[in-house]
Amino acid sequence: MVTIKNSIDNFLNYLKGIKRVADNTFVSYENDLSQFGNFCTDRNFSELNVVTEKVIRSYIIYLNSNKTKPVSISRKLSSLRGFFEYSINKEYITINPLVYIKNPNNKRKLPETVSYESILNVFELTKMVGDDEERLLITALFDLIYSCALRVSEACSLKQNDIDYENRTIRVLGKGTKLRIIPIGQETISNIKQYVIYINGKYSGENIFFTKSGNPIYSKYVYRVINKYLSMVSDVEKKSPHVLRHAAATHMLDRGADLLAVKEILGHENLSTTQIYTHVSIERLKKTYKTAHPKS
């Protein structure tokens, strides 16, 4: 008999070694499956074949009793589906206990965004930074994340040879190690060049962006920078780098961009994920109408 713990370990090794999922994705799977494994251990379930639909429904009740948000429950169930599909392929079990389990009803929250005017205000603020290296870094980093709608992990992992200055494109390794090519504007290219030229020979490594200690930039560093400057120009609740990604998608759609093109720039696997930004744009239009139209 295959134990739950061993099968989870095997699945995680498969994700890391064979599928080579992104680090953040792996951590999510690891946390979700660890929680489920602990749930089973606490109830003296050790063998995988004893996990039935009834056990899964008990687990959902357990999550609800701990006030787990519906969106988090949906993610945990998605992790379990992947795990049990793997277990069937490996012939650990013959029936997937989640076949008839549906995700909880979850009204998707519209992503927060900031106005284009706020973005411009940030660039004005960066001009006031006294330290040349810091000013060039913040300007180039902020510009690149917004202009190319990058995830923070994508920005941190960029290498010098990922940018094609002549053709004005950038090569980005996204979720699931999927590669995409994104066009870059001339001003963004110029900002990156100025920073790269300034630090030329100062730091060793293939990365584009470095902290002053000589290490490649990392997620928490980028968060602190973005949070600091967004706090000066916007009152949105979340002031993270991901807000710039939301803003880029929304601003492109506001200006008539093709939805499929935006999907490719963002690196979304499904069009439905990108479509959420059409709702953001519509909500912005409604807000403008209500505040400005005399017949509203």
Residue pairs with C-beta under 8 A, 6 or more apart in sequence:
1 47
1 48
1 49
2 47
2 48
2 49
2 87
2 92
2 93
3 46
3 47
3 48
4 37
4 40
4 41
4 45
4 46
4 47
4 48
4 51
5 37
5 46
7 48
7 83
7 87
7 90
7 92
8 33
8 34
8 36
8 37
8 83
10 86
10 90
11 29
11 33
11 82
11 83
11 86
11 87
12 26
12 29
12 30
12 33
14 86
15 21
15 25
15 26
15 29
16 26
19 176
20 177
21 29
21 175
21 176
21 177
22 153
22 174
22 175
22 176
22 177
23 153
24 153
25 175
25 176
28 75
28 79
29 79
29 82
29 83
32 75
32 76
32 79
32 80
33 79
33 80
33 83
35 76
36 59
36 76
36 79
36 80
39 59
39 62
40 46
40 51
40 55
45 51
45 55
48 87
48 92
48 93
49 92
49 93
51 93
51 97
52 97
53 97
53 98
53 99
53 100
53 101
55 97
56 80
56 97
56 98
56 101
57 101
60 73
60 77
60 101
60 104
63 72
63 73
63 76
64 73
68 76
70 103
70 104
70 105
70 106
71 106
71 108
73 103
73 104
74 103
74 104
74 106
77 98
77 101
77 103
78 103
80 98
81 96
81 98
84 93
84 96
84 97
84 98
85 96
87 93
88 94
88 95
88 96
108 276
110 276
110 279
110 280
110 283
111 242
111 243
111 246
111 276
111 277
111 280
112 236
112 237
112 238
112 243
112 246
113 236
113 243
113 246
113 247
113 250
113 280
114 230
114 233
114 234
114 236
114 243
114 244
114 247
115 234
115 247
116 247
116 251
118 230
118 233
118 234
119 146
119 244
119 247
121 232
121 233
122 142
122 229
122 230
122 232
122 233
123 139
123 142
123 143
125 229
125 232
125 233
126 135
126 138
126 139
126 142
126 229
127 135
127 139
129 135
129 138
132 198
133 198
133 199
133 212
134 212
136 191
136 194
136 195
136 198
137 195
137 209
137 210
138 225
138 229
139 191
139 195
140 188
140 191
140 192
140 194
140 195
140 209
141 155
141 209
141 217
141 222
141 225
142 225
142 226
142 229
142 244
143 187
143 188
143 191
143 192
144 150
144 155
144 158
144 170
144 184
144 188
144 191
144 192
145 152
145 155
145 222
145 226
145 241
145 244
145 245
146 244
146 247
146 248
147 184
147 185
147 188
147 248
148 170
148 172
148 182
148 184
148 188
148 248
148 265
149 182
149 244
149 245
149 248
149 249
149 265
149 266
150 172
150 245
151 174
151 175
151 241
151 242
151 245
151 267
152 219
152 222
152 223
152 240
152 241
152 242
153 219
154 172
154 173
154 174
155 209
155 217
155 222
155 241
156 209
156 216
156 217
156 218
156 219
156 222
157 173
157 207
158 170
158 172
158 207
158 208
158 209
159 206
159 207
159 208
160 196
160 206
160 207
160 208
161 206
162 170
162 171
162 172
162 208
163 169
163 170
163 171
163 184
163 189
163 192
163 208
164 170
164 171
165 189
165 193
168 183
168 184
168 185
168 186
168 189
169 181
169 182
169 183
169 184
170 181
170 182
170 184
171 179
171 180
171 181
172 179
172 180
172 181
172 182
172 267
173 179
174 180
174 267
175 267
175 269
176 269
178 267
178 269
180 264
180 265
180 267
182 265
184 192
192 208
195 208
195 209
196 208
199 210
202 210
202 214
203 210
203 214
204 214
205 216
207 216
207 217
209 216
209 217
210 216
210 217
211 217
211 218
211 221
222 241
223 240
223 241
226 239
226 240
226 241
226 243
226 244
227 239
227 240
230 236
230 239
230 243
231 239
236 243
245 266
246 277
246 280
248 265
249 262
249 265
249 266
249 274
249 277
249 280
250 277
250 280
250 281
250 284
252 262
252 265
253 259
253 262
253 277
253 278
253 280
253 281
254 281
254 284
259 271
259 274
259 275
259 278
260 271
262 274
262 277
263 271
263 273
263 274
266 273
266 274
268 274
289 296
290 296
